[in-house]
Amino acid sequence: MTKKQIELSAEDISAVEKPANRARLVKAPEHFISQELIADINANGLDETRRGFLRKGFMSAAGGAAGFCCW
């Protein structure tokens, strides 16, 4: 059996050192809310559908935080 030598560059070593499951933040695109939606909310306020969505989101976050604290 013969031994083979492997040459690694600095780039190869840095690729090995970085964990593959690292998260990265991505900036939200500008103007992802249409001007029509903004005008509708400004003119009519939040309707029950939008209020319900916000309420459910808040309750889910609060439930998750409570579950995390008591775990």
VEXDOBA-62224 format. One record per residue: residue number from 1; residue in three letters; x, y, z of N, C-alpha, C in turn. Coordinates in nm, 3 decimals, padded with zeros to 5 digits, always signed. Each point is the difference from the previous one (the first is absolute). Example, Ala and Ser with C-alpha at 12.3 -4.5 7.8 and 13.67 -1.06 7.14 Angstrom:
! VEXDOBA-62224
[1; ALA; [+01.319; -00.569; +00.780]; [-00.089; +00.119; +00.000]; [+00.090; +00.120; +00.000]]
[2; SER; [-00.035; +00.105; -00.072]; [+00.082; +00.119; +00.006]; [-00.077; +00.109; +00.073]]
//
This chain:
! VEXDOBA-62224
[1; MET; [+00.084; -00.117; +00.000]; [-00.084; +00.117; +00.000]; [+00.089; +00.124; +00.000]]
[2; THR; [-00.028; +00.095; -00.086]; [+00.082; +00.120; -00.006]; [-00.074; +00.116; +00.064]]
[3; LYS; [+00.079; +00.090; +00.057]; [-00.058; +00.119; +00.060]; [-00.004; +00.111; -00.104]]
[4; LYS; [-00.114; +00.069; -00.006]; [-00.013; +00.113; -00.092]; [+00.000; +00.128; +00.080]]
[5; GLN; [+00.066; +00.100; -00.052]; [+00.000; +00.130; +00.065]; [-00.110; +00.086; -00.060]]
[6; ILE; [-00.066; +00.072; +00.086]; [-00.107; +00.090; -00.044]; [+00.041; +00.141; +00.035]]
[7; GLU; [-00.008; +00.088; -00.096]; [+00.031; +00.140; +00.024]; [-00.130; +00.077; +00.012]]
[8; LEU; [-00.011; +00.077; +00.108]; [-00.118; +00.082; +00.022]; [+00.038; +00.146; -00.006]]
[9; SER; [-00.083; +00.077; -00.068]; [+00.023; +00.145; -00.004]; [-00.071; +00.064; +00.119]]
[10; ALA; [+00.027; +00.127; +00.023]; [-00.067; +00.074; +00.107]; [-00.150; +00.004; -00.024]]
[11; GLU; [-00.042; +00.006; -00.125]; [-00.143; +00.001; -00.034]; [-00.066; -00.131; +00.038]]
[12; ASP; [+00.069; -00.111; -00.025]; [-00.055; -00.131; +00.038]; [-00.016; -00.012; +00.151]]
[13; ILE; [+00.098; +00.049; +00.073]; [-00.004; -00.009; +00.146]; [-00.113; +00.086; +00.055]]
[14; SER; [-00.018; +00.121; -00.052]; [-00.107; +00.086; +00.050]; [-00.136; -00.059; -00.032]]
[15; ALA; [-00.013; -00.071; -00.111]; [-00.127; -00.063; -00.033]; [-00.031; -00.112; +00.098]]
[16; VAL; [+00.101; -00.070; +00.048]; [-00.020; -00.108; +00.095]; [-00.038; +00.057; +00.137]]
[17; GLU; [+00.056; +00.115; +00.036]; [-00.023; +00.057; +00.131]; [-00.138; +00.060; +00.018]]
[18; LYS; [-00.067; +00.038; -00.109]; [-00.131; +00.064; +00.010]; [-00.109; -00.105; +00.014]]
[19; PRO; [-00.086; +00.013; +00.101]; [-00.110; -00.096; +00.012]; [-00.099; +00.018; -00.115]]
[20; ALA; [-00.053; -00.110; -00.048]; [-00.091; +00.004; -00.114]; [-00.138; +00.051; +00.038]]
[21; ASN; [-00.036; -00.007; +00.127]; [-00.136; +00.038; +00.040]; [-00.007; +00.142; +00.054]]
[22; ARG; [+00.095; +00.084; -00.031]; [-00.005; +00.140; +00.046]; [-00.112; +00.073; -00.070]]
[23; ALA; [-00.072; +00.077; +00.076]; [-00.109; +00.080; -00.057]; [+00.056; +00.135; -00.041]]
[24; ARG; [-00.064; +00.060; -00.096]; [+00.040; +00.135; -00.039]; [-00.125; +00.083; -00.019]]
[25; LEU; [+00.011; +00.125; +00.032]; [-00.112; +00.091; -00.014]; [-00.001; +00.057; -00.141]]
[26; VAL; [-00.118; +00.007; -00.056]; [-00.016; +00.056; -00.133]; [-00.091; +00.122; +00.012]]
[27; LYS; [+00.045; +00.110; -00.053]; [-00.077; +00.123; +00.008]; [-00.128; -00.014; -00.084]]
[28; ALA; [-00.109; +00.049; +00.056]; [-00.128; -00.004; -00.072]; [+00.006; +00.092; -00.122]]
[29; PRO; [-00.064; -00.040; -00.108]; [+00.002; +00.087; -00.118]; [-00.078; +00.129; +00.027]]
[30; GLU; [+00.049; +00.107; -00.059]; [-00.070; +00.127; +00.016]; [-00.132; -00.006; -00.075]]
[31; HIS; [-00.097; +00.068; +00.051]; [-00.132; +00.013; -00.062]; [-00.070; -00.135; -00.016]]
[32; PHE; [+00.014; -00.089; +00.098]; [-00.067; -00.129; -00.010]; [-00.148; +00.013; +00.035]]
[33; ILE; [-00.040; +00.114; +00.057]; [-00.141; +00.029; +00.022]; [-00.042; +00.099; -00.107]]
[34; SER; [-00.103; -00.032; -00.072]; [-00.041; +00.085; -00.112]; [-00.058; +00.132; +00.050]]
[35; GLN; [+00.010; +00.101; -00.083]; [-00.054; +00.131; +00.033]; [-00.152; -00.005; +00.014]]
[36; GLU; [-00.065; -00.089; -00.076]; [-00.145; -00.015; +00.009]; [-00.041; -00.051; +00.139]]
[37; LEU; [+00.075; -00.097; +00.052]; [-00.030; -00.054; +00.132]; [+00.022; +00.107; +00.108]]
[38; ILE; [+00.106; +00.076; -00.012]; [+00.026; +00.107; +00.096]; [-00.112; +00.102; -00.003]]
[39; ALA; [-00.043; +00.038; -00.121]; [-00.108; +00.098; -00.013]; [-00.130; -00.055; +00.058]]
[40; ASP; [-00.028; -00.128; -00.023]; [-00.122; -00.063; +00.052]; [+00.000; -00.001; +00.153]]
[41; ILE; [+00.112; -00.036; +00.059]; [+00.009; -00.002; +00.147]; [-00.011; +00.141; +00.056]]
[42; ASN; [+00.064; +00.096; -00.066]; [-00.010; +00.138; +00.047]; [-00.142; +00.053; -00.010]]
[43; ALA; [-00.072; -00.038; -00.105]; [-00.136; +00.050; -00.020]; [-00.101; -00.073; +00.088]]
[44; ASN; [+00.010; -00.132; +00.011]; [-00.102; -00.080; +00.066]; [+00.044; -00.061; +00.133]]
[45; GLY; [+00.125; +00.010; +00.033]; [+00.049; -00.063; +00.122]; [+00.014; -00.150; -00.020]]
[46; LEU; [+00.022; -00.069; +00.108]; [+00.012; -00.146; -00.006]; [-00.138; -00.063; +00.007]]
[47; ASP; [-00.029; -00.088; -00.095]; [-00.128; -00.071; +00.005]; [+00.014; -00.123; +00.090]]
[48; GLU; [-00.106; -00.072; +00.020]; [+00.000; -00.113; +00.093]; [+00.097; -00.110; -00.044]]
[49; THR; [+00.016; -00.019; -00.129]; [+00.093; -00.102; -00.048]; [+00.142; +00.034; +00.042]]
[50; ARG; [+00.039; +00.124; -00.019]; [+00.135; +00.042; +00.037]; [+00.017; -00.002; +00.151]]
[51; ARG; [-00.101; +00.044; +00.073]; [+00.008; -00.002; +00.146]; [+00.015; -00.144; +00.051]]
[52; GLY; [-00.078; -00.091; -00.058]; [+00.007; -00.140; +00.041]; [+00.138; -00.059; -00.026]]
[53; PHE; [+00.058; +00.036; -00.114]; [+00.134; -00.049; -00.033]; [+00.102; +00.050; +00.102]]
[54; LEU; [-00.007; +00.128; +00.034]; [+00.092; +00.055; +00.099]; [-00.024; -00.061; +00.138]]
[55; ARG; [-00.126; -00.019; +00.035]; [-00.033; -00.058; +00.130]; [+00.052; -00.142; +00.011]]
[56; LYS; [-00.021; -00.081; -00.103]; [+00.047; -00.138; +00.002]; [+00.153; -00.007; +00.004]]
[57; GLY; [+00.065; +00.090; -00.073]; [+00.146; +00.004; +00.003]; [+00.052; +00.035; +00.137]]
[58; PHE; [-00.063; +00.097; +00.065]; [+00.042; +00.040; +00.135]; [-00.023; -00.114; +00.098]]
[59; MET; [-00.116; -00.065; -00.009]; [-00.029; -00.109; +00.093]; [+00.095; -00.118; -00.020]]
[60; SER; [+00.036; -00.027; -00.125]; [+00.096; -00.108; -00.026]; [+00.136; +00.033; +00.059]]
[61; ALA; [+00.044; +00.125; -00.017]; [+00.129; +00.041; +00.055]; [-00.002; -00.004; +00.152]]
[62; ALA; [-00.110; +00.046; +00.061]; [-00.010; -00.001; +00.145]; [-00.003; -00.144; +00.053]]
[63; GLY; [-00.072; -00.088; -00.068]; [-00.004; -00.140; +00.040]; [+00.136; -00.066; -00.012]]
[64; GLY; [+00.071; +00.031; -00.106]; [+00.135; -00.055; -00.017]; [+00.095; +00.049; +00.107]]
[65; ALA; [-00.010; +00.128; +00.032]; [+00.086; +00.056; +00.106]; [-00.034; -00.060; +00.136]]
[66; ALA; [-00.128; -00.019; +00.027]; [-00.040; -00.059; +00.127]; [+00.047; -00.146; +00.009]]
[67; GLY; [-00.012; -00.071; -00.109]; [+00.046; -00.139; -00.001]; [+00.151; -00.010; +00.015]]
[68; PHE; [+00.071; +00.095; -00.058]; [+00.146; +00.000; +00.011]; [+00.044; +00.030; +00.142]]
[69; CYS; [-00.069; +00.093; +00.064]; [+00.037; +00.039; +00.138]; [-00.028; -00.114; +00.098]]
[70; CYS; [-00.103; -00.076; -00.023]; [-00.039; -00.105; +00.094]; [+00.067; -00.133; -00.030]]
[71; TRP; [+00.074; -00.009; -00.105]; [+00.060; -00.126; -00.041]; [+00.106; -00.040; +00.090]]
//
